[in-house]
Amino acid sequence: MNLINLNYFPLLYFFLLVLYGFVGYSSFGYDDELFNIRLIERYGLGAISIVQQTDVHPPGSYLVNWALFTLLGDWKLVRLVGALFSASALIYAIDSVRKKNGFGSGLKAFVLLGLNPAILLWCTGLRWYAYFIPILIWLSVTPKTGDWRYWAKCFAGLFLLAYFGYAAFILAIPLLVLYWRNCSVSITVKIRNILVFGGIFWILYLYQLTIFISIHLSNKDSQVFSLWKGVMGFIVAQMSNQGVFPFSFPGILSAIGFFGIFLIIFRYSLSIELRRNQYLLSYWIGIVFIIISGLAGKFRNFVALSPWQGLWISTAYIGVSRRKIFAFFISLIFFGNMAGILNVVMHNGTTKNSWNLPVQIVLNNMKSLIEPCNNDMAIMTHDPTLAFVLEKRGLTVLSPYIINAVDQSILQRRYQCVIILMTYPGSI
């Protein structure tokens, strides 16, 4: 078993690096990413001040994207770096579980974390998830010692999270519960460290907090949804996986697998889990908070809880008599996850419409249209990704997301060909 442990996991880790690197580098992006791209390409570092005055998110992801794009000069390379960052965080967490809980738990963590289609989908892009989730994964592995470095990691990680996504406020209490329960020192020492490092956190974060309260909080309406939609978000994004539609065959397999595991643990092992498992309580507190806040209406926001879900289940206590049925249910999750992974890689059938656009097929077809039109053509499309990619290839694009769409000289010109690309409806 030790021989397998030594030789098998490095191959799995290498697979994750290749998988994430490929998806990040080969992606054309999705609609939300284009907001980041256009701001940074047009304003450079000045995009940060614009974001602070108008956005609903903190500026962390814009700052990192600006720095990487300035250094690398290619958005594909920026995505590649972010994707490898995410894969490295997953490897760190999986290997921590393996070392602490054994080979079997490490393998379960690989299935539930490494092969989670939601993490692959959202953490290979340019939005805040790509940096927030890897930091959260790193932060979720608590240090072995309970001295000042233990709480320094907690609040330093929370500080970083809060600069990449205000979801950090939702996760702060369950995160503190996680660190509190897993710390072996006395209550007095815990409280003292929390007061010291918590005080440092608020002093350093005070400026961004004023921005959040005075500006960003007022733009929250597009991010908040009803309680019912939040419950549906939990079913779709946590019981199933975001790489497949919930009522597809793989989606049903995933839902049955997770429901079966929840039932096993809650029915037979809940009292044991509450005492020994460091992730169970934090995960369910996080679910309650994210649903009550209204953020759960967007399926993507649940990716912030996926690390705790995977860490909880992979380290859960399963009695000997129930291990076979547990293996059956986790095998259903494995097949559902693999279908979701394939959909993410192929850009087809995921819960994110813009991700499913066949951008490469469109580009291939454009080549056959350019010559008959003598390069005298205008393309109309609503999708930001298609508009961006086609414009970068020197084509005339009319779109509400392209600045030149309001240029009268472009609108009044006669073209030999006008092509209309029908895509998913958007927000403009």
C-alpha positions in Angstrom: 0.0 0.0 0.0 2.9 2.4 0.8 4.4 1.6 -2.6 1.1 2.6 -4.3 0.9 5.7 -2.2 4.4 6.8 -3.3 4.0 6.1 -7.0 0.4 6.6 -7.7 -0.4 10.1 -6.5 2.3 11.9 -8.3 0.7 10.7 -11.6 -2.6 12.0 -10.4 -1.1 15.3 -9.5 0.6 15.5 -12.9 -2.7 14.8 -14.5 -4.3 17.7 -12.6 -1.6 20.1 -13.8 -2.0 19.0 -17.4 -5.8 19.1 -17.2 -6.0 22.6 -15.7 -3.2 23.9 -17.8 -4.9 22.7 -21.0 -8.3 24.1 -20.1 -6.9 27.4 -19.0 -4.6 27.9 -22.1 -7.1 26.6 -24.7 -10.1 28.6 -23.5 -11.4 31.5 -25.4 -13.0 32.8 -22.2 -16.6 33.4 -21.4 -18.8 36.5 -21.3 -18.0 37.7 -17.8 -14.3 37.6 -18.4 -14.5 40.2 -21.2 -15.4 42.9 -18.7 -12.0 42.3 -17.0 -10.2 42.1 -20.3 -11.6 45.3 -21.8 -11.0 47.4 -18.7 -7.4 46.3 -18.4 -6.6 46.6 -22.1 -8.1 50.1 -22.3 -7.1 51.6 -18.9 -4.2 49.4 -17.6 -3.7 49.9 -13.9 -6.2 52.7 -14.0 -8.9 50.0 -14.3 -8.5 49.5 -10.5 -9.8 53.0 -9.7 -12.7 52.5 -12.1 -13.6 49.2 -10.4 -13.4 50.8 -7.0 -16.0 53.4 -8.1 -18.4 51.2 -10.0 -18.0 47.4 -9.5 -19.7 45.0 -7.1 -16.4 43.1 -6.4 -13.2 44.1 -4.7 -10.2 44.8 -7.0 -7.9 41.9 -6.3 -8.6 39.9 -9.5 -8.2 43.0 -11.6 -4.9 43.8 -10.0 -3.5 40.3 -10.5 -4.8 40.1 -14.1 -3.2 43.5 -14.9 0.1 42.4 -13.4 0.1 39.1 -15.3 -1.0 40.6 -18.6 1.6 43.3 -18.3 4.2 40.6 -17.7 3.0 38.0 -20.2 1.1 40.0 -22.9 -1.3 37.2 -23.7 -4.6 36.4 -22.0 -4.1 32.7 -22.7 -0.9 32.7 -20.7 -2.7 34.6 -17.9 -5.3 31.9 -17.8 -2.6 29.3 -17.9 -0.9 30.8 -14.8 -4.2 31.0 -12.9 -5.1 27.5 -13.9 -1.8 26.1 -12.6 -2.2 28.1 -9.4 -5.6 26.4 -8.9 -4.2 22.9 -9.7 -1.4 23.5 -7.3 -3.8 24.4 -4.5 -5.8 21.3 -5.1 -2.7 19.1 -5.1 -1.7 20.7 -1.7 -5.1 19.9 -0.2 -5.3 16.4 -1.6 -1.8 15.6 -0.4 -2.5 17.0 3.0 -5.6 14.7 3.3 -3.5 11.7 2.1 -0.8 12.3 4.6 -3.1 12.8 7.5 -5.9 10.3 6.8 -4.3 7.7 4.5 -4.4 6.5 0.9 -8.2 6.0 0.7 -9.0 9.4 1.9 -6.5 10.9 -0.5 -8.1 9.1 -3.4 -11.6 10.3 -2.3 -10.2 13.9 -2.1 -8.8 13.5 -5.6 -12.3 12.5 -6.9 -14.2 15.2 -4.9 -11.7 18.0 -5.2 -9.4 17.4 -8.1 -12.1 16.1 -10.4 -14.7 18.7 -9.4 -16.0 20.2 -12.7 -17.2 23.4 -11.0 -13.6 24.2 -9.8 -12.2 23.3 -13.2 -14.8 25.6 -14.9 -14.5 28.6 -12.7 -10.9 28.5 -11.6 -9.3 28.4 -15.1 -10.6 31.9 -16.0 -9.9 35.5 -15.2 -12.7 36.3 -12.7 -12.4 36.4 -8.9 -13.1 32.7 -8.4 -9.8 31.8 -10.1 -7.8 33.4 -7.3 -10.3 33.2 -4.4 -10.9 29.5 -4.5 -7.2 28.4 -4.6 -6.5 30.7 -1.6 -9.5 29.2 0.2 -8.3 25.7 -0.5 -4.9 26.6 0.9 -6.4 28.3 3.9 -8.7 25.3 4.6 -5.7 23.1 5.4 -5.1 24.3 9.0 -1.5 24.2 10.4 -0.5 21.4 12.7 0.7 23.7 15.5 -1.6 26.1 17.4 0.9 28.9 18.0 0.7 32.4 16.6 1.5 31.2 13.1 -1.7 29.2 13.1 -3.9 32.3 13.6 -1.6 34.4 11.4 -2.4 32.0 8.5 -6.1 32.2 9.3 -6.4 36.0 9.2 -3.8 36.5 6.4 -5.8 34.1 4.3 -9.0 35.8 5.1 -7.5 39.2 4.3 -6.5 37.9 0.8 -9.9 36.4 0.3 -11.6 39.7 1.1 -9.6 41.5 -1.6 -10.7 38.9 -4.2 -14.4 38.5 -3.3 -16.8 39.8 -0.7 -18.0 36.2 -0.3 -15.2 36.2 2.3 -17.6 37.9 4.7 -20.0 35.0 4.2 -17.3 32.5 4.9 -15.6 34.3 7.7 -17.6 32.7 10.6 -17.5 29.1 9.3 -13.8 29.7 8.6 -13.2 30.8 12.2 -15.2 27.8 13.4 -12.9 25.6 11.4 -9.8 27.1 12.9 -11.2 27.3 16.4 -12.3 23.6 16.5 -9.0 22.4 15.0 -6.7 24.4 17.4 -5.4 22.4 20.4 -4.4 25.4 22.6 -6.4 26.7 25.5 -9.5 28.9 25.0 -7.7 31.9 26.5 -4.8 31.6 23.9 -7.3 31.2 21.1 -9.2 34.4 22.1 -6.0 36.4 22.5 -4.8 35.4 19.0 -8.2 36.1 17.5 -8.3 39.6 19.0 -4.7 40.4 18.0 -4.8 39.1 14.4 -8.4 40.1 14.0 -7.5 43.6 15.0 -4.7 43.7 12.5 -7.0 42.4 9.8 -9.6 45.2 10.4 -7.0 47.9 10.5 -5.5 46.8 7.2 -8.9 46.2 5.6 -10.6 49.3 6.8 -10.1 51.3 3.6 -11.6 48.5 1.4 -14.4 48.1 3.9 -15.4 51.7 3.4 -15.5 51.2 -0.3 -17.6 48.1 0.1 -20.2 49.9 2.3 -20.3 53.2 0.4 -20.1 52.0 -3.2 -20.0 48.3 -3.9 -22.8 47.3 -1.6 -25.2 49.6 -3.4 -24.6 47.6 -6.6 -25.5 44.2 -5.1 -29.0 43.9 -6.6 -27.7 41.8 -9.6 -26.0 39.4 -7.2 -28.9 38.7 -4.7 -31.8 36.3 -5.3 -34.7 34.8 -3.5 -34.4 32.1 -0.8 -36.2 29.6 -3.1 -33.7 30.2 -5.9 -30.9 29.7 -3.4 -32.2 26.3 -2.3 -32.4 25.3 -6.0 -28.9 26.6 -6.4 -27.8 24.2 -3.7 -29.5 21.3 -5.4 -28.0 22.1 -8.8 -24.5 23.2 -7.7 -23.8 20.9 -4.7 -25.9 17.8 -5.1 -25.2 17.6 -8.9 -22.1 19.2 -10.6 -21.9 22.3 -12.7 -20.3 20.5 -15.6 -23.6 18.8 -16.5 -27.2 19.8 -16.5 -28.9 18.6 -13.4 -31.5 16.4 -15.2 -29.0 14.8 -17.6 -28.0 11.3 -16.9 -24.6 12.2 -15.4 -26.3 15.0 -13.4 -28.7 12.4 -11.9 -25.8 10.1 -11.1 -24.0 12.8 -9.2 -27.1 13.8 -7.3 -27.8 10.2 -6.3 -24.2 9.8 -5.2 -24.1 12.9 -3.0 -27.6 12.2 -1.6 -26.6 8.7 -0.8 -23.4 9.8 1.0 -25.2 12.5 2.9 -27.8 9.9 4.0 -25.1 7.5 5.2 -23.3 10.1 7.2 -26.3 11.8 8.6 -28.2 8.6 9.4 -25.3 6.6 10.9 -22.3 8.8 11.7 -23.6 12.3 12.4 -22.7 12.4 16.1 -19.3 11.0 15.4 -18.7 13.4 12.6 -19.7 16.5 14.6 -17.1 15.5 17.2 -14.2 14.5 15.0 -14.6 16.1 11.5 -13.2 19.6 11.2 -15.1 20.4 7.9 -18.6 19.2 8.5 -19.9 22.1 10.7 -18.1 24.8 8.6 -19.5 23.4 5.4 -23.2 23.4 6.6 -22.9 26.8 8.3 -21.5 28.1 5.0 -24.5 26.7 3.1 -27.0 28.4 5.5 -25.2 31.7 5.2 -24.8 31.7 1.5 -28.5 30.9 1.0 -29.7 33.5 3.5 -27.5 36.1 1.9 -29.1 35.6 -1.5 -25.8 34.8 -3.2 -26.8 31.2 -3.7 -29.1 32.2 -6.6 -26.0 32.2 -8.8 -24.8 28.6 -9.1 -21.2 29.7 -9.6 -21.1 31.1 -6.0 -21.5 27.7 -4.6 -18.0 26.8 -5.9 -16.8 28.7 -2.8 -18.2 25.8 -0.7 -17.0 23.0 -2.9 -13.6 22.7 -1.2 -15.2 22.2 2.2 -17.7 19.7 0.8 -14.9 17.6 -0.7 -12.7 17.9 2.3 -15.5 16.9 4.6 -16.6 13.8 2.7 -13.1 12.6 1.9 -12.3 12.7 5.7 -15.6 11.4 6.9 -15.9 8.4 9.2 -17.5 5.5 7.4 -18.2 2.3 9.5 -16.9 -1.0 8.1 -20.4 -2.2 7.4 -21.2 0.8 5.2 -18.0 1.1 3.2 -19.2 -0.9 0.2 -22.4 1.2 -0.2 -20.3 4.3 0.3 -17.9 3.1 -2.4 -20.9 2.6 -4.7 -22.2 6.2 -4.2 -18.8 7.8 -4.6 -18.3 5.8 -7.8 -21.5 7.5 -9.1 -20.0 10.9 -8.2 -16.8 9.8 -10.1 -18.7 9.0 -13.3 -20.8 12.2 -13.0 -17.6 14.3 -12.4 -15.8 12.7 -15.4 -18.8 13.6 -17.6 -18.6 17.1 -16.3 -14.9 17.3 -16.8 -15.3 16.2 -20.4 -18.0 18.8 -20.9 -15.8 21.5 -19.6 -12.8 20.4 -21.7 -15.1 20.2 -24.8 -17.0 23.4 -24.0 -20.3 21.7 -24.3 -23.2 20.8 -22.0 -22.1 22.8 -18.9 -24.4 25.0 -16.8 -22.6 28.1 -18.1 -24.1 29.0 -21.5 -21.3 31.2 -22.7 -18.7 28.5 -22.0 -20.7 26.2 -24.3 -20.3 28.4 -27.4 -18.4 26.6 -30.2 -16.0 29.5 -30.7 -13.4 27.4 -32.7 -16.1 26.1 -35.1 -17.2 29.7 -35.7 -13.7 30.8 -36.4 -13.2 27.8 -38.8 -16.4 28.7 -40.7 -15.4 32.4 -40.9 -12.3 31.4 -43.0 -14.6 30.0 -45.7 -16.7 33.2 -45.7 -14.0 35.8 -45.9 -12.8 35.0 -49.4 -16.2 35.1 -51.2 -17.0 38.4 -49.4 -13.6 39.8 -50.5 -12.9 40.7 -46.9 -15.8 43.2 -47.1 -18.0 41.9 -44.3 -19.6 42.9 -41.0 -20.5 40.5 -38.3 -23.3 41.0 -35.8 -23.3 39.1 -32.6 -24.5 39.7 -29.1 -22.0 37.4 -27.3 -19.0 39.3 -25.8 -16.6 36.4 -26.3 -17.3 36.0 -30.0 -17.2 39.7 -30.5 -13.9 40.0 -28.8 -12.3 37.0 -30.6 -13.5 38.1 -34.0 -12.5 41.7 -33.5 -9.0 40.6 -32.5 -8.8 38.9 -35.9 -9.3 42.2 -37.6 -12.9 41.7 -38.6 -15.6 44.3 -38.4 -17.9 43.4 -35.5 -21.2 45.1 -34.5 -22.0 44.3 -30.9 -23.3 46.2 -27.8 -20.0 45.1 -26.2 -17.8 46.6 -28.9 -17.1 50.3 -28.6 -16.9 50.9 -32.4 -20.6 49.7 -32.7 -21.7 53.3 -32.1 -19.3 54.7 -34.7 -21.6 56.1 -37.4 -19.1 55.6 -40.2 -19.2 51.8 -39.5 -23.0 51.7 -39.1 -23.6 53.7 -42.4 -21.2 51.7 -44.5 -22.4 49.3 -47.1 -20.9 45.8 -46.9 -20.8 43.0 -49.5 -21.7 40.5 -46.7 -23.4 40.9 -43.3 -23.3 37.9 -41.1 -25.5 37.4 -38.0 -24.4 35.0 -35.3 -27.3 33.8 -33.1 -26.2 33.1 -29.6 -27.6 33.0 -26.1 -29.4 36.2 -24.9 -27.4 38.4 -22.7 -27.9 41.3 -20.3 -27.8 44.2 -22.8 
